[in-house]
């Protein structure tokens, strides 16, 4: 099964006017190049911006992406095709390098309820259907219009505490402070076309399609991309203290295909209106196809960015922030009542018109290509190329 039928589907529908930047594996250099889309070419900006962080921290990253002199160039369509084949040639990498990879959790009501269900099921997928019915009948219809941290939210909490239904997930979903956690180490995210990883031993897991924000060291949100915050539901359900084991595994963070910079034609208001589509297609014929809207997020992207970075916490190289997911797929796959879980070979497509399509294939984390190009490798490579 192909990741996509047409490599051009990786691009936003208005790619001819979008300012798209990213990273590309350059086999001739043995390392990454910072690139920008110009017409039907990918332009190498690495002479001007050795890292994507350098580009984003520039006083005018849009102007740099549009006008910087190229070190070299590649055919855009050729690179997109190579990316989908996941071969050693020039291909897209995740559009993040020295930025910290952070994620916000429990930012949509439906996913908040699913976290509560995981907790009460203690990671046992066979109990999920029964508990879901109990939780939704008790609190599901009361939460969608409640603003986190508000007086109404505090009143809801009082009722739920009284009835024994309060949860740590409801605390971060409805309370004053959002959940912000470190998703993965620097440089560990995989890009479009790559395999994404589910750790061995997990039999209840799911994709988490999200919009991710690029945030500079000064707190300015400068662009957006698509992300898959791959999650092991059975692990997190056993204990929230196992969140690192549930979230941070080899190839469990995906970003791409490009980072779209904010300019006069695309900005944060457009992000707030994005509809994100999730498709999962399995070798067993299983198909999941759903749509979520950023309009349903319970905390504004600016609020999430401010919670992650400010006087209380600095990121001198900026960060990429996954903003949370509406999706916690519950459709049965296999035995009735067991809900959704991934199978090896699943094709996962996350798409929205303004950001393109992030397409990956599922494998076990232990079988995915090992992550062996870290910060030391990047510094050594850029130094050898005379870029540092």
Secondary structure as UniProt FT lines:
FT   HELIX           7..10
FT   TURN            13..17
FT   STRAND          20..26
FT   TURN            27..30
FT   STRAND          31..38
FT   TURN            39..40
FT   STRAND          41..44
FT   TURN            46..48
FT   HELIX           52..57
FT   TURN            59..60
FT   HELIX           61..67
FT   STRAND          73..75
FT   HELIX           76..85
FT   STRAND          91..93
FT   STRAND          100..105
FT   HELIX           109..121
FT   TURN            122..123
FT   HELIX           125..127
FT   HELIX           128..139
FT   HELIX           140..142
FT   TURN            144..145
FT   TURN            148..149
FT   HELIX           151..162
FT   TURN            163..164
FT   HELIX           168..174
FT   STRAND          179..184
FT   TURN            186..187
FT   TURN            192..193
FT   STRAND          195..198
FT   TURN            200..201
FT   STRAND          205..206
FT   STRAND          209..215
FT   TURN            217..218
FT   STRAND          221..229
FT   STRAND          231..232
FT   HELIX           233..238
FT   HELIX           240..242
FT   HELIX           243..247
FT   TURN            250..251
FT   STRAND          253..261
FT   TURN            264..265
FT   HELIX           268..272
FT   STRAND          275..281
FT   TURN            283..284
FT   STRAND          287..293
FT   HELIX           294..296
FT   HELIX           301..308
FT   TURN            311..312
FT   TURN            316..317
FT   STRAND          319..322
FT   TURN            336..337
FT   TURN            344..345
FT   STRAND          347..352
FT   TURN            353..355
FT   STRAND          356..364
FT   TURN            365..367
FT   HELIX           375..384
FT   TURN            385..386
//
